């Protein structure tokens, strides 16, 4: 019995990669909808806050507020929006770092957990629908 040895040519390698990655660069197969909103605190826009929508199942979406407190969610770097359905919302406010004061001071407040960023878990879940997803979060 005779066996043959086949060598991969550059064209053959490219074709195999294209077959393997078909769909890698196409649109998301997950049903997404555009989501935007505004975050305010005491009636003033909150800049540089991170807003995360976490669905009951699947990948979360996130966005960062601009100077006017406006955010737009991203599902991935290539896909805007969030998965349709119910989401828990977490808003992370930029922190001022750990509290100041001498280490030996008994009046020094306790050190925060993590990096000094304040996380706010929105008390009620929100629903992302096919359209009209404009949320307002007053902190």
VOBA-1610 file (N, C-alpha, C; in pm, whole numbers, padded with zeros to 5 digits, always signed):
BEGIN
Unk+00084-00117+00000Unk+00000+00000+00000Unk+00089+00124+00000Unk+00058+00216-00085Unk+00139+00335-00100Unk+00072+00452-00029Unk+00147+00532+00044Unk+00090+00649+00111Unk+00145+00774+00046Unk+00063+00876+00048Unk+00104+01004-00011Unk+00123+01105+00100Unk+00218+01189+00082Unk+00244+01299+00173Unk+00201+01429+00105Unk+00107+01500+00164Unk+00061+01626+00107Unk+00120+01741+00187Unk+00170+01838+00117Unk+00223+01958+00182Unk+00118+02068+00171Unk+00106+02146+00277Unk+00013+02258+00277Unk+00076+02374+00201Unk+00002+02426+00107Unk+00049+02545+00035Unk-00007+02668+00106Unk+00052+02784+00085Unk-00003+02905+00147Unk-00150+02928+00111Unk-00186+02899-00013Unk-00326+02917-00054Unk-00416+02819+00021Unk-00370+02697+00041Unk-00448+02598+00114Unk-00467+02636+00259Unk-00363+02692+00320Unk-00372+02737+00459Unk-00472+02850+00470Unk-00465+02947+00379Unk-00559+03060+00380Unk-00702+03011+00365Unk-00725+02916+00275Unk-00859+02862+00254Unk-00910+02792+00380Unk-00824+02716+00446Unk-00864+02647+00569Unk-00899+02746+00679Unk-00821+02853+00691Unk-00849+02955+00792Unk-00981+03024+00762Unk-01006+03057+00636Unk-01132+03121+00599Unk-01251+03031+00629Unk-01240+02903+00601Unk-01349+02811+00632Unk-01374+02803+00782Unk-01266+02800+00859Unk-01278+02791+01003Unk-01341+02917+01062Unk-01305+03032+01007Unk-01351+03159+01064Unk-01477+03214+00998Unk-01540+03138+00911Unk-01662+03194+00851Unk-01760+03223+00962Unk-01813+03341+00962Unk-01902+03383+01068Unk-01832+03457+01180Unk-01698+03449+01186Unk-01627+03522+01291Unk-01644+03672+01276Unk-01660+03717+01153Unk-01664+03860+01128Unk-01803+03906+01087Unk-01902+03822+01104Unk-02038+03860+01066Unk-02107+03927+01184Unk-02231+03965+01165Unk-02304+04031+01272Unk-02334+03934+01385Unk-02364+03989+01500Unk-02391+03908+01617Unk-02516+03824+01595Unk-02511+03698+01638Unk-02628+03612+01626Unk-02720+03627+01748Unk-02674+03702+01847Unk-02753+03728+01967Unk-02844+03847+01938Unk-02974+03839+01974Unk-03061+03956+01950Unk-03024+04074+02040Unk-02980+04182+01977Unk-02936+04301+02050Unk-03025+04420+02016Unk-03027+04516+02107Unk-03097+04643+02084Unk-03009+04756+02133Unk-03019+04871+02067Unk-02944+04989+02112Unk-02994+05031+02249Unk-02900+05067+02336Unk-02933+05113+02470Unk-02850+05237+02500Unk-02917+05340+02547Unk-02850+05464+02586Unk-02917+05516+02712Unk-02858+05618+02771Unk-02919+05676+02888Unk-02832+05784+02947Unk-02874+05829+03064Unk-02801+05934+03134Unk-02797+05901+03283Unk-02683+05933+03345Unk-02665+05913+03489Unk-02646+06051+03552Unk-02727+06079+03653Unk-02715+06205+03726Unk-02708+06178+03876Unk-02650+06271+03948Unk-02645+06263+04094Unk-02677+06403+04146Unk-02780+06411+04227Unk-02827+06540+04278Unk-02861+06634+04162Unk-02915+06578+04054Unk-02957+06657+03939Unk-02846+06697+03844Unk-02721+06659+03872Unk-02607+06697+03788Unk-02554+06573+03716Unk-02508+06589+03591Unk-02454+06473+03517Unk-02331+06416+03586Unk-02318+06284+03578Unk-02203+06214+03634Unk-02114+06170+03518Unk-01992+06223+03513Unk-01896+06186+03408Unk-01812+06067+03454Unk-01767+05989+03357Unk-01673+05878+03378Unk-01728+05765+03465Unk-01859+05752+03473Unk-01919+05638+03543Unk-01929+05521+03444Unk-01913+05401+03494Unk-01930+05282+03411Unk-02066+05222+03441Unk-02145+05200+03335Unk-02278+05144+03348Unk-02275+05003+03288Unk-02316+04903+03367Unk-02315+04764+03321Unk-02456+04708+03330Unk-02505+04656+03219Unk-02633+04584+03214Unk-02600+04435+03209Unk-02642+04361+03311Unk-02615+04216+03319Unk-02745+04140+03300Unk-02758+04068+03188Unk-02881+03993+03166Unk-02888+03871+03258Unk-03008+03815+03271Unk-03023+03695+03353Unk-02944+03579+03293Unk-02929+03579+03160Unk-02845+03480+03092Unk-02768+03550+02982Unk-02640+03519+02971Unk-02561+03575+02862Unk-02463+03680+02906Unk-02400+03738+02808Unk-02292+03835+02826Unk-02347+03973+02862Unk-02284+04042+02959Unk-02327+04179+02992Unk-02279+04279+02888Unk-02338+04397+02891Unk-02297+04509+02807Unk-02259+04624+02898Unk-02170+04711+02849Unk-02127+04822+02934Unk-02099+04946+02851Unk-02097+05059+02921Unk-02064+05187+02859Unk-02015+05283+02965Unk-01951+05389+02922Unk-01899+05491+03013Unk-01966+05624+02983Unk-02002+05697+03087Unk-02069+05824+03069Unk-01971+05932+03024Unk-02022+06025+02942Unk-01942+06139+02899Unk-01963+06256+02997Unk-01920+06374+02960Unk-01932+06491+03048Unk-02077+06528+03080Unk-02170+06491+02991Unk-02312+06519+03014Unk-02383+06403+03086Unk-02307+06301+03124Unk-02365+06186+03193Unk-02428+06085+03099Unk-02409+06102+02969Unk-02472+06015+02868Unk-02385+05893+02842Unk-02450+05776+02831Unk-02379+05651+02798Unk-02450+05580+02684Unk-02373+05499+02612Unk-02423+05410+02508Unk-02359+05274+02535Unk-02440+05168+02542Unk-02386+05037+02576Unk-02322+04968+02456Unk-02216+04894+02484Unk-02147+04810+02387Unk-02159+04665+02435Unk-02194+04576+02342Unk-02200+04433+02372Unk-02060+04373+02356Unk-01996+04405+02246Unk-01855+04370+02221Unk-01793+04492+02154Unk-01665+04484+02125Unk-01599+04597+02058Unk-01663+04625+01922Unk-01717+04522+01858Unk-01776+04536+01725Unk-01926+04557+01726Unk-01993+04528+01836Unk-02139+04531+01840Unk-02192+04620+01952Unk-02273+04718+01912Unk-02336+04807+02010Unk-02462+04743+02066Unk-02503+04787+02185Unk-02630+04746+02241Unk-02619+04645+02354Unk-02734+04587+02385Unk-02745+04487+02492Unk-02843+04380+02449Unk-02832+04264+02511Unk-02922+04151+02484Unk-03064+04190+02524Unk-03161+04149+02446Unk-03301+04173+02481Unk-03335+04097+02608Unk-03419+04159+02693Unk-03463+04092+02815Unk-03434+04171+02940Unk-03445+04102+03052Unk-03430+04163+03184Unk-03282+04170+03225Unk-03244+04285+03282Unk-03105+04309+03323Unk-03099+04367+03463Unk-02994+04329+03536Unk-02958+04399+03659Unk-02857+04506+03619Unk-02866+04623+03679Unk-02779+04735+03643Unk-02685+04768+03759Unk-02557+04784+03724Unk-02456+04828+03819Unk-02391+04953+03763Unk-02383+05056+03846Unk-02318+05181+03805Unk-02198+05201+03897Unk-02080+05211+03836Unk-01957+05231+03911Unk-01913+05375+03896Unk-01907+05444+04010Unk-01866+05584+04011Unk-01717+05593+04036Unk-01648+05682+03966Unk-01504+05695+03992Unk-01482+05741+04135Unk-01387+05681+04200Unk-01361+05714+04340Unk-01247+05813+04356Unk-01236+05865+04473Unk-01129+05958+04506Unk-01011+05889+04566Unk-01004+05757+04560Unk-00894+05684+04622Unk-00924+05654+04767Unk-00829+05596+04838Unk-00850+05563+04978Unk-00861+05689+05063Unk-00930+05679+05177Unk-00944+05796+05263Unk-00808+05844+05313Unk-00799+05975+05336Unk-00674+06031+05385Unk-00675+06034+05537Unk-00561+06063+05591Unk-00548+06070+05737Unk-00435+05982+05783Unk-00378+06014+05897Unk-00267+05933+05946Unk-00312+05791+05977Unk-00223+05698+05952Unk-00253+05557+05974Unk-00284+05531+06121Unk-00217+05599+06210Unk-00236+05573+06353Unk-00359+05643+06409Unk-00426+05724+06328Unk-00542+05798+06376Unk-00659+05706+06400Unk-00719+05716+06519Unk-00837+05635+06547Unk-00961+05693+06479Unk-00951+05816+06426Unk-01064+05880+06359Unk-01065+05853+06209Unk-00962+05786+06161Unk-00955+05758+06017Unk-01066+05660+05979Unk-01141+05691+05872Unk-01245+05597+05829Unk-01184+05467+05780Unk-01261+05359+05781Unk-01206+05231+05734Unk-01169+05239+05586Unk-01067+05166+05549Unk-01025+05162+05407Unk-01133+05094+05324Unk-01157+05148+05205Unk-01256+05086+05118Unk-01202+04956+05060Unk-01291+04867+05021Unk-01252+04746+04952Unk-01219+04784+04809Unk-01115+04728+04752Unk-01083+04753+04613Unk-01014+04887+04591Unk-01052+04954+04484Unk-00978+05071+04439Unk-01040+05204+04477Unk-01139+05206+04561Unk-01204+05331+04595Unk-01319+05365+04504Unk-01351+05279+04410Unk-01463+05300+04320Unk-01590+05258+04392Unk-01692+05342+04384Unk-01820+05313+04449Unk-01912+05244+04349Unk-01962+05126+04385Unk-02056+05053+04299Unk-02197+05068+04352Unk-02287+05103+04263Unk-02428+05117+04299Unk-02506+05013+04220Unk-02575+04926+04292Unk-02659+04825+04228Unk-02800+04882+04221Unk-02848+04907+04099Unk-02981+04964+04082Unk-03083+04871+04145Unk-03178+04924+04226Unk-03267+04839+04305Unk-03365+04755+04223Unk-03402+04801+04105Unk-03499+04727+04023Unk-03435+04684+03891Unk-03465+04562+03844Unk-03417+04523+03712Unk-03482+04610+03604Unk-03414+04623+03491Unk-03468+04697+03377Unk-03486+04600+03262Unk-03573+04636+03168Unk-03599+04551+03053Unk-03551+04619+02925Unk-03468+04547+02849Unk-03423+04595+02719Unk-03517+04537+02614Unk-03579+04626+02537Unk-03672+04586+02432Unk-03612+04615+02296Unk-03683+04580+02189Unk-03630+04597+02054Unk-03598+04743+02020Unk-03671+04837+02081Unk-03644+04980+02057Unk-03689+05061+02178Unk-03652+05188+02179Unk-03695+05278+02287Unk-03623+05257+02419Unk-03497+05216+02414Unk-03422+05187+02536Unk-03338+05307+02578Unk-03407+05405+02638Unk-03341+05526+02685Unk-03367+05535+02836Unk-03262+05509+02915Unk-03278+05499+03060Unk-03221+05621+03131Unk-03284+05657+03242Unk-03236+05766+03326Unk-03213+05711+03467Unk-03092+05727+03516Unk-03056+05681+03649Unk-03018+05801+03734Unk-03104+05835+03829Unk-03076+05945+03923Unk-03025+05882+04052Unk-02904+05916+04090Unk-02841+05858+04209Unk-02861+05946+04331
//
